[in-house]
Structure formats: C-alpha cells, structure tokens
Amino acid sequence: MNYFFIINDAPYGNERPYNALRLALNVVKRAEHHVWVFLIGDGVNCALAGQKTPDGYYNVERMLKSIARRGKVAT
C-alpha cells in the first residue's frame, strides 16, 4: 500500500506535524507499505537542519530523517 502525508503546519506550536510524522514512522516500518511525506508552506520548516527543539516537544528533524531512510520526503 502507498501512503501520502502532506504537512503544512510549522513544526512546533501544535501537534499536527508531530502526529503526522509519528503515524508515517509507524507505517514506514512495514515492508509492504510505501510512504511519501510532502512538506509545504510552514511545514517546510520541519526539515530545517540544526533546529532547537522546544522543551516538551519531539525533534521533528530527526523524525523526518528516519522516514527519509525508508520512504521519501519532498518539499
């Protein structure tokens, strides 16, 4: 199966990008599934290298790198 995630919110400030990446990470672990993550608008900031992660948040840059190793990430 193929899954396509579109993220258009900033990486921190709400949980939508985190939840989308968390779901994508769990789906991409299965060999029979293919995952594409497309970053648009403020979502492009999720891919910025060297982000300072605010207290209480997960590092979305690391999450994207993990997805990119097994799936595809585009901006």
N, CA, C and O atoms as a Maestro MAE file, in Angstrom:
{
 s_m_m2io_version
 :::
 2.0.0
}

f_m_ct {
 s_m_title
 :::
 protein
 m_atom[300] {
  # First column is atom index #
  i_m_mmod_type
  r_m_x_coord
  r_m_y_coord
  r_m_z_coord
  i_m_residue_number
  s_m_chain_name
  s_m_pdb_residue_name
  s_m_pdb_atom_name
  i_m_atomic_number
  :::
  1 25 0.837 -1.187 0.000 1 A "MET " " N  " 7
  2 3 0.000 0.000 0.000 1 A "MET " " CA " 6
  3 2 0.876 1.242 0.000 1 A "MET " " C  " 6
  4 15 2.002 1.233 0.498 1 A "MET " " O  " 8
  5 25 0.338 2.294 -0.563 2 A "ASN " " N  " 7
  6 3 1.020 3.574 -0.606 2 A "ASN " " CA " 6
  7 2 0.321 4.571 0.303 2 A "ASN " " C  " 6
  8 15 -0.908 4.623 0.350 2 A "ASN " " O  " 8
  9 25 1.108 5.366 1.029 3 A "TYR " " N  " 7
  10 3 0.584 6.398 1.910 3 A "TYR " " CA " 6
  11 2 1.254 7.715 1.576 3 A "TYR " " C  " 6
  12 15 2.469 7.764 1.386 3 A "TYR " " O  " 8
  13 25 0.470 8.788 1.504 4 A "PHE " " N  " 7
  14 3 0.967 10.110 1.156 4 A "PHE " " CA " 6
  15 2 0.539 11.075 2.257 4 A "PHE " " C  " 6
  16 15 -0.654 11.269 2.491 4 A "PHE " " O  " 8
  17 25 1.518 11.679 2.932 5 A "PHE " " N  " 7
  18 3 1.249 12.623 4.010 5 A "PHE " " CA " 6
  19 2 1.621 14.021 3.544 5 A "PHE " " C  " 6
  20 15 2.706 14.223 2.997 5 A "PHE " " O  " 8
  21 25 0.744 14.978 3.753 6 A "ILE " " N  " 7
  22 3 1.027 16.378 3.445 6 A "ILE " " CA " 6
  23 2 1.065 17.130 4.770 6 A "ILE " " C  " 6
  24 15 0.102 17.116 5.537 6 A "ILE " " O  " 8
  25 25 2.192 17.785 5.022 7 A "ILE " " N  " 7
  26 3 2.353 18.561 6.259 7 A "ILE " " CA " 6
  27 2 2.510 20.022 5.871 7 A "ILE " " C  " 6
  28 15 3.440 20.386 5.151 7 A "ILE " " O  " 8
  29 25 1.591 20.862 6.356 8 A "ASN " " N  " 7
  30 3 1.656 22.281 6.009 8 A "ASN " " CA " 6
  31 2 1.640 23.186 7.239 8 A "ASN " " C  " 6
  32 15 1.395 24.387 7.125 8 A "ASN " " O  " 8
  33 25 1.900 22.613 8.411 9 A "ASP " " N  " 7
  34 3 1.978 23.403 9.639 9 A "ASP " " CA " 6
  35 2 3.425 23.478 10.124 9 A "ASP " " C  " 6
  36 15 4.242 22.604 9.832 9 A "ASP " " O  " 8
  37 25 3.719 24.536 10.866 10 A "ALA " " N  " 7
  38 3 5.053 24.703 11.451 10 A "ALA " " CA " 6
  39 2 5.352 23.535 12.390 10 A "ALA " " C  " 6
  40 15 4.433 22.954 12.968 10 A "ALA " " O  " 8
  41 25 6.635 23.187 12.545 11 A "PRO " " N  " 7
  42 3 6.993 22.008 13.314 11 A "PRO " " CA " 6
  43 2 6.623 22.075 14.796 11 A "PRO " " C  " 6
  44 15 6.380 21.039 15.414 11 A "PRO " " O  " 8
  45 25 6.579 23.249 15.360 12 A "TYR " " N  " 7
  46 3 6.287 23.371 16.784 12 A "TYR " " CA " 6
  47 2 5.187 24.399 16.983 12 A "TYR " " C  " 6
  48 15 5.037 25.317 16.177 12 A "TYR " " O  " 8
  49 25 4.426 24.250 18.044 13 A "GLY " " N  " 7
  50 3 3.323 25.154 18.325 13 A "GLY " " CA " 6
  51 2 1.988 24.439 18.324 13 A "GLY " " C  " 6
  52 15 1.050 24.865 18.997 13 A "GLY " " O  " 8
  53 25 1.899 23.361 17.576 14 A "ASN " " N  " 7
  54 3 0.732 22.482 17.638 14 A "ASN " " CA " 6
  55 2 1.210 21.062 17.359 14 A "ASN " " C  " 6
  56 15 2.376 20.855 17.022 14 A "ASN " " O  " 8
  57 25 0.336 20.103 17.492 15 A "GLU " " N  " 7
  58 3 0.757 18.702 17.404 15 A "GLU " " CA " 6
  59 2 0.516 18.063 16.042 15 A "GLU " " C  " 6
  60 15 0.852 16.893 15.858 15 A "GLU " " O  " 8
  61 25 -0.050 18.782 15.089 16 A "ARG " " N  " 7
  62 3 -0.375 18.173 13.793 16 A "ARG " " CA " 6
  63 2 0.841 17.618 13.060 16 A "ARG " " C  " 6
  64 15 0.789 16.470 12.617 16 A "ARG " " O  " 8
  65 25 1.942 18.372 12.907 17 A "PRO " " N  " 7
  66 3 3.102 17.784 12.216 17 A "PRO " " CA " 6
  67 2 3.662 16.578 12.969 17 A "PRO " " C  " 6
  68 15 4.019 15.572 12.355 17 A "PRO " " O  " 8
  69 25 3.738 16.677 14.282 18 A "TYR " " N  " 7
  70 3 4.242 15.566 15.092 18 A "TYR " " CA " 6
  71 2 3.380 14.326 14.902 18 A "TYR " " C  " 6
  72 15 3.909 13.233 14.699 18 A "TYR " " O  " 8
  73 25 2.071 14.478 14.965 19 A "ASN " " N  " 7
  74 3 1.177 13.336 14.819 19 A "ASN " " CA " 6
  75 2 1.275 12.720 13.426 19 A "ASN " " C  " 6
  76 15 1.248 11.496 13.290 19 A "ASN " " O  " 8
  77 25 1.387 13.546 12.399 20 A "ALA " " N  " 7
  78 3 1.536 13.027 11.037 20 A "ALA " " CA " 6
  79 2 2.846 12.253 10.903 20 A "ALA " " C  " 6
  80 15 2.871 11.176 10.306 20 A "ALA " " O  " 8
  81 25 3.926 12.791 11.451 21 A "LEU " " N  " 7
  82 3 5.228 12.116 11.371 21 A "LEU " " CA " 6
  83 2 5.240 10.843 12.208 21 A "LEU " " C  " 6
  84 15 5.847 9.848 11.813 21 A "LEU " " O  " 8
  85 25 4.590 10.866 13.333 22 A "ARG " " N  " 7
  86 3 4.514 9.675 14.175 22 A "ARG " " CA " 6
  87 2 3.771 8.557 13.452 22 A "ARG " " C  " 6
  88 15 4.193 7.401 13.500 22 A "ARG " " O  " 8
  89 25 2.687 8.885 12.792 23 A "LEU " " N  " 7
  90 3 1.944 7.897 12.020 23 A "LEU " " CA " 6
  91 2 2.782 7.400 10.842 23 A "LEU " " C  " 6
  92 15 2.837 6.198 10.580 23 A "LEU " " O  " 8
  93 25 3.432 8.321 10.132 24 A "ALA " " N  " 7
  94 3 4.280 7.934 8.996 24 A "ALA " " CA " 6
  95 2 5.412 7.015 9.442 24 A "ALA " " C  " 6
  96 15 5.739 6.058 8.740 24 A "ALA " " O  " 8
  97 25 6.013 7.288 10.593 25 A "LEU " " N  " 7
  98 3 7.089 6.440 11.111 25 A "LEU " " CA " 6
  99 2 6.606 5.019 11.382 25 A "LEU " " C  " 6
  100 15 7.324 4.057 11.109 25 A "LEU " " O  " 8
  101 25 5.407 4.880 11.913 26 A "ASN " " N  " 7
  102 3 4.883 3.549 12.191 26 A "ASN " " CA " 6
  103 2 4.500 2.811 10.923 26 A "ASN " " C  " 6
  104 15 4.650 1.592 10.853 26 A "ASN " " O  " 8
  105 25 4.010 3.520 9.925 27 A "VAL " " N  " 7
  106 3 3.637 2.882 8.669 27 A "VAL " " CA " 6
  107 2 4.875 2.470 7.879 27 A "VAL " " C  " 6
  108 15 4.896 1.386 7.297 27 A "VAL " " O  " 8
  109 25 5.898 3.306 7.847 28 A "VAL " " N  " 7
  110 3 7.085 3.040 7.027 28 A "VAL " " CA " 6
  111 2 7.886 1.842 7.546 28 A "VAL " " C  " 6
  112 15 8.716 1.293 6.821 28 A "VAL " " O  " 8
  113 25 7.648 1.440 8.774 29 A "LYS " " N  " 7
  114 3 8.353 0.283 9.338 29 A "LYS " " CA " 6
  115 2 7.915 -1.029 8.703 29 A "LYS " " C  " 6
  116 15 8.623 -2.031 8.802 29 A "LYS " " O  " 8
  117 25 6.771 -1.033 8.062 30 A "ARG " " N  " 7
  118 3 6.249 -2.251 7.438 30 A "ARG " " CA " 6
  119 2 6.728 -2.334 5.999 30 A "ARG " " C  " 6
  120 15 6.543 -1.398 5.221 30 A "ARG " " O  " 8
  121 25 7.337 -3.439 5.651 31 A "ALA " " N  " 7
  122 3 7.967 -3.593 4.338 31 A "ALA " " CA " 6
  123 2 6.986 -3.452 3.185 31 A "ALA " " C  " 6
  124 15 7.369 -2.980 2.114 31 A "ALA " " O  " 8
  125 25 5.748 -3.844 3.371 32 A "GLU " " N  " 7
  126 3 4.787 -3.809 2.270 32 A "GLU " " CA " 6
  127 2 4.161 -2.431 2.051 32 A "GLU " " C  " 6
  128 15 3.351 -2.264 1.139 32 A "GLU " " O  " 8
  129 25 4.524 -1.439 2.876 33 A "HIS " " N  " 7
  130 3 3.967 -0.095 2.763 33 A "HIS " " CA " 6
  131 2 5.025 0.885 2.250 33 A "HIS " " C  " 6
  132 15 6.196 0.804 2.619 33 A "HIS " " O  " 8
  133 25 4.591 1.803 1.400 34 A "HIS " " N  " 7
  134 3 5.465 2.860 0.885 34 A "HIS " " CA " 6
  135 2 4.925 4.194 1.376 34 A "HIS " " C  " 6
  136 15 3.726 4.460 1.293 34 A "HIS " " O  " 8
  137 25 5.823 5.030 1.888 35 A "VAL " " N  " 7
  138 3 5.419 6.299 2.486 35 A "VAL " " CA " 6
  139 2 6.097 7.462 1.779 35 A "VAL " " C  " 6
  140 15 7.306 7.450 1.544 35 A "VAL " " O  " 8
  141 25 5.296 8.463 1.445 36 A "TRP " " N  " 7
  142 3 5.786 9.723 0.925 36 A "TRP " " CA " 6
  143 2 5.308 10.820 1.854 36 A "TRP " " C  " 6
  144 15 4.137 10.847 2.234 36 A "TRP " " O  " 8
  145 25 6.207 11.730 2.225 37 A "VAL " " N  " 7
  146 3 5.855 12.888 3.048 37 A "VAL " " CA " 6
  147 2 6.173 14.127 2.228 37 A "VAL " " C  " 6
  148 15 7.304 14.313 1.778 37 A "VAL " " O  " 8
  149 25 5.170 14.968 2.039 38 A "PHE " " N  " 7
  150 3 5.344 16.204 1.287 38 A "PHE " " CA " 6
  151 2 5.185 17.372 2.242 38 A "PHE " " C  " 6
  152 15 4.173 17.486 2.935 38 A "PHE " " O  " 8
  153 25 6.196 18.246 2.277 39 A "LEU " " N  " 7
  154 3 6.192 19.419 3.156 39 A "LEU " " CA " 6
  155 2 5.887 20.661 2.324 39 A "LEU " " C  " 6
  156 15 6.541 20.922 1.315 39 A "LEU " " O  " 8
  157 25 4.905 21.407 2.751 40 A "ILE " " N  " 7
  158 3 4.505 22.601 2.014 40 A "ILE " " CA " 6
  159 2 4.215 23.729 3.006 40 A "ILE " " C  " 6
  160 15 3.859 23.466 4.154 40 A "ILE " " O  " 8
  161 25 4.363 24.955 2.579 41 A "GLY " " N  " 7
  162 3 4.093 26.105 3.452 41 A "GLY " " CA " 6
  163 2 4.994 26.090 4.668 41 A "GLY " " C  " 6
  164 15 6.203 25.885 4.551 41 A "GLY " " O  " 8
  165 25 4.411 26.307 5.836 42 A "ASP " " N  " 7
  166 3 5.183 26.304 7.081 42 A "ASP " " CA " 6
  167 2 5.751 24.924 7.403 42 A "ASP " " C  " 6
  168 15 6.684 24.812 8.199 42 A "ASP " " O  " 8
  169 25 5.205 23.882 6.800 43 A "GLY " " N  " 7
  170 3 5.699 22.529 7.029 43 A "GLY " " CA " 6
  171 2 7.126 22.321 6.563 43 A "GLY " " C  " 6
  172 15 7.808 21.415 7.040 43 A "GLY " " O  " 8
  173 25 7.588 23.150 5.634 44 A "VAL " " N  " 7
  174 3 8.971 23.054 5.152 44 A "VAL " " CA " 6
  175 2 9.953 23.263 6.297 44 A "VAL " " C  " 6
  176 15 11.061 22.728 6.273 44 A "VAL " " O  " 8
  177 25 9.555 24.029 7.285 45 A "ASN " " N  " 7
  178 3 10.428 24.274 8.441 45 A "ASN " " CA " 6
  179 2 10.706 23.009 9.242 45 A "ASN " " C  " 6
  180 15 11.640 22.986 10.044 45 A "ASN " " O  " 8
  181 25 9.923 21.965 9.046 46 A "CYS " " N  " 7
  182 3 10.166 20.694 9.733 46 A "CYS " " CA " 6
  183 2 11.496 20.089 9.289 46 A "CYS " " C  " 6
  184 15 12.110 19.330 10.040 46 A "CYS " " O  " 8
  185 25 11.944 20.416 8.085 47 A "ALA " " N  " 7
  186 3 13.155 19.821 7.526 47 A "ALA " " CA " 6
  187 2 14.408 20.655 7.770 47 A "ALA " " C  " 6
  188 15 15.489 20.280 7.316 47 A "ALA " " O  " 8
  189 25 14.289 21.766 8.471 48 A "LEU " " N  " 7
  190 3 15.470 22.593 8.725 48 A "LEU " " CA " 6
  191 2 16.458 21.856 9.622 48 A "LEU " " C  " 6
  192 15 16.087 21.291 10.651 48 A "LEU " " O  " 8
  193 25 17.705 21.874 9.214 49 A "ALA " " N  " 7
  194 3 18.757 21.219 9.996 49 A "ALA " " CA " 6
  195 2 19.133 22.080 11.202 49 A "ALA " " C  " 6
  196 15 19.094 23.309 11.136 49 A "ALA " " O  " 8
  197 25 19.494 21.423 12.297 50 A "GLY " " N  " 7
  198 3 20.006 22.106 13.480 50 A "GLY " " CA " 6
  199 2 18.961 22.869 14.270 50 A "GLY " " C  " 6
  200 15 19.275 23.874 14.907 50 A "GLY " " O  " 8
  201 25 17.734 22.406 14.237 51 A "GLN " " N  " 7
  202 3 16.682 23.079 14.986 51 A "GLN " " CA " 6
  203 2 16.906 22.969 16.486 51 A "GLN " " C  " 6
  204 15 17.440 21.971 16.970 51 A "GLN " " O  " 8
  205 25 16.503 23.983 17.206 52 A "LYS " " N  " 7
  206 3 16.482 23.886 18.659 52 A "LYS " " CA " 6
  207 2 15.081 23.444 19.035 52 A "LYS " " C  " 6
  208 15 14.110 24.173 18.831 52 A "LYS " " O  " 8
  209 25 14.986 22.254 19.581 53 A "THR " " N  " 7
  210 3 13.690 21.689 19.940 53 A "THR " " CA " 6
  211 2 13.202 22.315 21.248 53 A "THR " " C  " 6
  212 15 13.901 22.247 22.259 53 A "THR " " O  " 8
  213 25 12.015 22.924 21.242 54 A "PRO " " N  " 7
  214 3 11.476 23.496 22.480 54 A "PRO " " CA " 6
  215 2 11.253 22.408 23.531 54 A "PRO " " C  " 6
  216 15 11.039 21.242 23.196 54 A "PRO " " O  " 8
  217 25 11.303 22.797 24.783 55 A "ASP " " N  " 7
  218 3 11.056 21.844 25.876 55 A "ASP " " CA " 6
  219 2 9.684 21.215 25.713 55 A "ASP " " C  " 6
  220 15 8.700 21.903 25.442 55 A "ASP " " O  " 8
  221 25 9.628 19.907 25.880 56 A "GLY " " N  " 7
  222 3 8.371 19.193 25.811 56 A "GLY " " CA " 6
  223 2 7.972 18.729 24.425 56 A "GLY " " C  " 6
  224 15 6.906 18.134 24.263 56 A "GLY " " O  " 8
  225 25 8.802 18.986 23.415 57 A "TYR " " N  " 7
  226 3 8.498 18.583 22.047 57 A "TYR " " CA " 6
  227 2 9.504 17.545 21.564 57 A "TYR " " C  " 6
  228 15 10.622 17.460 22.073 57 A "TYR " " O  " 8
  229 25 9.092 16.760 20.577 58 A "TYR " " N  " 7
  230 3 9.996 15.826 19.919 58 A "TYR " " CA " 6
  231 2 10.722 16.553 18.796 58 A "TYR " " C  " 6
  232 15 10.221 17.547 18.270 58 A "TYR " " O  " 8
  233 25 11.898 16.062 18.427 59 A "ASN " " N  " 7
  234 3 12.670 16.668 17.356 59 A "ASN " " CA " 6
  235 2 12.142 16.166 16.008 59 A "ASN " " C  " 6
  236 15 12.403 15.027 15.623 59 A "ASN " " O  " 8
  237 25 11.404 17.012 15.298 60 A "VAL " " N  " 7
  238 3 10.803 16.591 14.034 60 A "VAL " " CA " 6
  239 2 11.852 16.400 12.940 60 A "VAL " " C  " 6
  240 15 11.631 15.634 12.001 60 A "VAL " " O  " 8
  241 25 12.979 17.082 13.049 61 A "GLU " " N  " 7
  242 3 14.069 16.887 12.084 61 A "GLU " " CA " 6
  243 2 14.538 15.432 12.125 61 A "GLU " " C  " 6
  244 15 14.717 14.806 11.080 61 A "GLU " " O  " 8
  245 25 14.735 14.900 13.319 62 A "ARG " " N  " 7
  246 3 15.150 13.500 13.463 62 A "ARG " " CA " 6
  247 2 14.081 12.535 12.959 62 A "ARG " " C  " 6
  248 15 14.393 11.513 12.349 62 A "ARG " " O  " 8
  249 25 12.834 12.864 13.216 63 A "MET " " N  " 7
  250 3 11.738 12.018 12.749 63 A "MET " " CA " 6
  251 2 11.723 11.967 11.219 63 A "MET " " C  " 6
  252 15 11.541 10.900 10.633 63 A "MET " " O  " 8
  253 25 11.914 13.117 10.580 64 A "LEU " " N  " 7
  254 3 11.938 13.162 9.116 64 A "LEU " " CA " 6
  255 2 13.110 12.382 8.544 64 A "LEU " " C  " 6
  256 15 12.966 11.695 7.533 64 A "LEU " " O  " 8
  257 25 14.264 12.481 9.179 65 A "LYS " " N  " 7
  258 3 15.433 11.722 8.713 65 A "LYS " " CA " 6
  259 2 15.160 10.226 8.757 65 A "LYS " " C  " 6
  260 15 15.547 9.495 7.846 65 A "LYS " " O  " 8
  261 25 14.508 9.777 9.794 66 A "SER " " N  " 7
  262 3 14.191 8.363 9.922 66 A "SER " " CA " 6
  263 2 13.212 7.921 8.829 66 A "SER " " C  " 6
  264 15 13.348 6.833 8.271 66 A "SER " " O  " 8
  265 25 12.244 8.755 8.533 67 A "ILE " " N  " 7
  266 3 11.304 8.440 7.458 67 A "ILE " " CA " 6
  267 2 12.013 8.443 6.112 67 A "ILE " " C  " 6
  268 15 11.768 7.570 5.279 67 A "ILE " " O  " 8
  269 25 12.889 9.417 5.893 68 A "ALA " " N  " 7
  270 3 13.597 9.533 4.617 68 A "ALA " " CA " 6
  271 2 14.489 8.330 4.337 68 A "ALA " " C  " 6
  272 15 14.712 7.989 3.176 68 A "ALA " " O  " 8
  273 25 15.002 7.685 5.374 69 A "ARG " " N  " 7
  274 3 15.840 6.492 5.161 69 A "ARG " " CA " 6
  275 2 15.048 5.339 4.568 69 A "ARG " " C  " 6
  276 15 15.603 4.504 3.853 69 A "ARG " " O  " 8
  277 25 13.754 5.288 4.863 70 A "ARG " " N  " 7
  278 3 12.922 4.163 4.413 70 A "ARG " " CA " 6
  279 2 11.835 4.572 3.424 70 A "ARG " " C  " 6
  280 15 11.279 3.724 2.725 70 A "ARG " " O  " 8
  281 25 11.535 5.843 3.362 71 A "GLY " " N  " 7
  282 3 10.479 6.331 2.470 71 A "GLY " " CA " 6
  283 2 11.008 7.509 1.666 71 A "GLY " " C  " 6
  284 15 12.198 7.576 1.359 71 A "GLY " " O  " 8
  285 25 10.121 8.436 1.326 72 A "LYS " " N  " 7
  286 3 10.508 9.614 0.561 72 A "LYS " " CA " 6
  287 2 9.955 10.862 1.218 72 A "LYS " " C  " 6
  288 15 8.823 10.878 1.703 72 A "LYS " " O  " 8
  289 25 10.780 11.923 1.229 73 A "VAL " " N  " 7
  290 3 10.387 13.209 1.784 73 A "VAL " " CA " 6
  291 2 10.679 14.257 0.720 73 A "VAL " " C  " 6
  292 15 11.777 14.289 0.163 73 A "VAL " " O  " 8
  293 25 9.702 15.117 0.436 74 A "ALA " " N  " 7
  294 3 9.886 16.145 -0.585 74 A "ALA " " CA " 6
  295 2 9.341 17.477 -0.079 74 A "ALA " " C  " 6
  296 15 8.441 17.525 0.759 74 A "ALA " " O  " 8
  297 25 9.912 18.556 -0.611 75 A "THR " " N  " 7
  298 3 9.419 19.906 -0.288 75 A "THR " " CA " 6
  299 2 9.001 20.593 -1.561 75 A "THR " " C  " 6
  300 15 8.555 21.739 -1.527 75 A "THR " " O  " 8
  :::
 }
 m_bond[299] {
  # First column is bond index #
  i_m_from
  i_m_to
  i_m_order
  :::
  1 1 2 1
  2 2 3 1
  3 3 4 2
  4 3 5 1
  5 5 6 1
  6 6 7 1
  7 7 8 2
  8 7 9 1
  9 9 10 1
  10 10 11 1
  11 11 12 2
  12 11 13 1
  13 13 14 1
  14 14 15 1
  15 15 16 2
  16 15 17 1
  17 17 18 1
  18 18 19 1
  19 19 20 2
  20 19 21 1
  21 21 22 1
  22 22 23 1
  23 23 24 2
  24 23 25 1
  25 25 26 1
  26 26 27 1
  27 27 28 2
  28 27 29 1
  29 29 30 1
  30 30 31 1
  31 31 32 2
  32 31 33 1
  33 33 34 1
  34 34 35 1
  35 35 36 2
  36 35 37 1
  37 37 38 1
  38 38 39 1
  39 39 40 2
  40 39 41 1
  41 41 42 1
  42 42 43 1
  43 43 44 2
  44 43 45 1
  45 45 46 1
  46 46 47 1
  47 47 48 2
  48 47 49 1
  49 49 50 1
  50 50 51 1
  51 51 52 2
  52 51 53 1
  53 53 54 1
  54 54 55 1
  55 55 56 2
  56 55 57 1
  57 57 58 1
  58 58 59 1
  59 59 60 2
  60 59 61 1
  61 61 62 1
  62 62 63 1
  63 63 64 2
  64 63 65 1
  65 65 66 1
  66 66 67 1
  67 67 68 2
  68 67 69 1
  69 69 70 1
  70 70 71 1
  71 71 72 2
  72 71 73 1
  73 73 74 1
  74 74 75 1
  75 75 76 2
  76 75 77 1
  77 77 78 1
  78 78 79 1
  79 79 80 2
  80 79 81 1
  81 81 82 1
  82 82 83 1
  83 83 84 2
  84 83 85 1
  85 85 86 1
  86 86 87 1
  87 87 88 2
  88 87 89 1
  89 89 90 1
  90 90 91 1
  91 91 92 2
  92 91 93 1
  93 93 94 1
  94 94 95 1
  95 95 96 2
  96 95 97 1
  97 97 98 1
  98 98 99 1
  99 99 100 2
  100 99 101 1
  101 101 102 1
  102 102 103 1
  103 103 104 2
  104 103 105 1
  105 105 106 1
  106 106 107 1
  107 107 108 2
  108 107 109 1
  109 109 110 1
  110 110 111 1
  111 111 112 2
  112 111 113 1
  113 113 114 1
  114 114 115 1
  115 115 116 2
  116 115 117 1
  117 117 118 1
  118 118 119 1
  119 119 120 2
  120 119 121 1
  121 121 122 1
  122 122 123 1
  123 123 124 2
  124 123 125 1
  125 125 126 1
  126 126 127 1
  127 127 128 2
  128 127 129 1
  129 129 130 1
  130 130 131 1
  131 131 132 2
  132 131 133 1
  133 133 134 1
  134 134 135 1
  135 135 136 2
  136 135 137 1
  137 137 138 1
  138 138 139 1
  139 139 140 2
  140 139 141 1
  141 141 142 1
  142 142 143 1
  143 143 144 2
  144 143 145 1
  145 145 146 1
  146 146 147 1
  147 147 148 2
  148 147 149 1
  149 149 150 1
  150 150 151 1
  151 151 152 2
  152 151 153 1
  153 153 154 1
  154 154 155 1
  155 155 156 2
  156 155 157 1
  157 157 158 1
  158 158 159 1
  159 159 160 2
  160 159 161 1
  161 161 162 1
  162 162 163 1
  163 163 164 2
  164 163 165 1
  165 165 166 1
  166 166 167 1
  167 167 168 2
  168 167 169 1
  169 169 170 1
  170 170 171 1
  171 171 172 2
  172 171 173 1
  173 173 174 1
  174 174 175 1
  175 175 176 2
  176 175 177 1
  177 177 178 1
  178 178 179 1
  179 179 180 2
  180 179 181 1
  181 181 182 1
  182 182 183 1
  183 183 184 2
  184 183 185 1
  185 185 186 1
  186 186 187 1
  187 187 188 2
  188 187 189 1
  189 189 190 1
  190 190 191 1
  191 191 192 2
  192 191 193 1
  193 193 194 1
  194 194 195 1
  195 195 196 2
  196 195 197 1
  197 197 198 1
  198 198 199 1
  199 199 200 2
  200 199 201 1
  201 201 202 1
  202 202 203 1
  203 203 204 2
  204 203 205 1
  205 205 206 1
  206 206 207 1
  207 207 208 2
  208 207 209 1
  209 209 210 1
  210 210 211 1
  211 211 212 2
  212 211 213 1
  213 213 214 1
  214 214 215 1
  215 215 216 2
  216 215 217 1
  217 217 218 1
  218 218 219 1
  219 219 220 2
  220 219 221 1
  221 221 222 1
  222 222 223 1
  223 223 224 2
  224 223 225 1
  225 225 226 1
  226 226 227 1
  227 227 228 2
  228 227 229 1
  229 229 230 1
  230 230 231 1
  231 231 232 2
  232 231 233 1
  233 233 234 1
  234 234 235 1
  235 235 236 2
  236 235 237 1
  237 237 238 1
  238 238 239 1
  239 239 240 2
  240 239 241 1
  241 241 242 1
  242 242 243 1
  243 243 244 2
  244 243 245 1
  245 245 246 1
  246 246 247 1
  247 247 248 2
  248 247 249 1
  249 249 250 1
  250 250 251 1
  251 251 252 2
  252 251 253 1
  253 253 254 1
  254 254 255 1
  255 255 256 2
  256 255 257 1
  257 257 258 1
  258 258 259 1
  259 259 260 2
  260 259 261 1
  261 261 262 1
  262 262 263 1
  263 263 264 2
  264 263 265 1
  265 265 266 1
  266 266 267 1
  267 267 268 2
  268 267 269 1
  269 269 270 1
  270 270 271 1
  271 271 272 2
  272 271 273 1
  273 273 274 1
  274 274 275 1
  275 275 276 2
  276 275 277 1
  277 277 278 1
  278 278 279 1
  279 279 280 2
  280 279 281 1
  281 281 282 1
  282 282 283 1
  283 283 284 2
  284 283 285 1
  285 285 286 1
  286 286 287 1
  287 287 288 2
  288 287 289 1
  289 289 290 1
  290 290 291 1
  291 291 292 2
  292 291 293 1
  293 293 294 1
  294 294 295 1
  295 295 296 2
  296 295 297 1
  297 297 298 1
  298 298 299 1
  299 299 300 2
  :::
 }
}
